């Protein structure tokens, strides 16, 4: 079971939770339980697929700072981080670049960015697997 701290403080909390839920549902996980204590300093979201579990913990470190921690199988966590990156940045690119680019060019650029990110991830994955 691996653990990743997600550097997503600049994104809205609801967006992060929704995107992670969608990504995990795409991998066959169902949101099973939310632990949201009123007095606690941590919120915990649990996702299950059979006996496998993935947990998202939001550690409220201060009034304006939250730390998002994802725990689960290492290979799945890498894929979730990759998907979260792509899905959370696309609207930003569309909003800003959409004002200076035509839609067809913007779509081509976004496809190239996604392909490059996925290829770099796969390349790193293969390099890590090499003896």
N, C-alpha and C positions, 0 to 999 in steps of 0.2 A: 504494500500500500504506500503510494507516494504522496507528496504534499507540495503544493505550489502556492506561493503568495502572489496574488494578482495585482499588478500596478494599475488599478483602474479608478483611482480616487477622483479623476477628472470627469468620470461618467456618472450619470444619475444611477442611484442604487437600484431603482425599479428596472431600468434598462438592463443592468448587469444580471439581475436575478432572472428576468424574462429570457434574455439571450442564453444564459447557461441552461435554463429549463428546456428551451427549444432544442439546443444542441444535444443535451443528454437524452431527450425524448427521441431524437433521431437515431440514437444508439441503443434504443430499447429500454431506457430507464424511465421509471415513473416517479413523480414527486410523491413521497410517502408521508412525510411528517415535517412540520415546521415547528421549531422550538423558539418561541419569541417571548421570553420572559419580560414582564413589565419592568422589573427592577434590575435585570441582568445587564451585563456589559457585552454579551455575545448573543447574536441570533444565529440559529443553526437550521439549515435546510437539508433534508435528507432525501436522496434519490435511490431507488432500488431497482435491480434487474435480477430476479431470482434471489439468490443469497448475496450477490454482489451489492456493495453500497458505495455511493459517492456522497460526500458531505461538503456543503459550502458553509463556512463559518464566517460571520461578519463580526469582527472584534472592534468594538467601539472604543478606540483608544483616546478619544477626546471629543470635544464638542464638534470640531470641524474635521476630524480625521477618523476614517474607518479603514481597517485592514481586512481584505477579502482573502480567505484561505480555502483552497480546494483540496480535498483529500480523496484518493481513490487509486485505481490501477494506473501505474506510470504511463503506459502507452496511451490510455484514454485521456489522461490529464493533458498530455502534450497536444493531442488532437483538439481537446476543448479549448485550450489556450489559443491554438492556431485559428480555430473557427471564431472564437470570441474576438480576436484581433481583426479578422476580416469583416465580420458583421458589424462591429461597432465603429469601424473607421469609414466604411462605405458611405453612410449618410453625410459625414463631414466632407468627404471629397465631393460628393454630389452637390452639397449646398454651396461650397466655395467655388469649385471649378466649374460648376454648372452656370455660373454667371459670366464666365469668359470663354467657355468652350461649347460647341454644338453637341447635341446629345449623342450622336453617333461616335464622334471622337472621344467623348467622355466615357462611353461604354467600352470602347476599345482599350482606352487607358486603364480602366478599372479591371478589365479582363486580364491585361498584361500584368498589372500589379498582383492580382490574385494568383496567376500562374507562377510568377517569380517567387512569391512568398511560399507557395506550396512546393515548388521545385527546390528552393533552399532548405526547406524543412526536410524533404525526402533525402536530399543530398547529405544533410547533417545526420539523419537517421541511419543512412547506409554507412557513413563514416564511423558512427558510434558502434555499429554492429560488426565492423571489420576487426579481425583478431590483431 
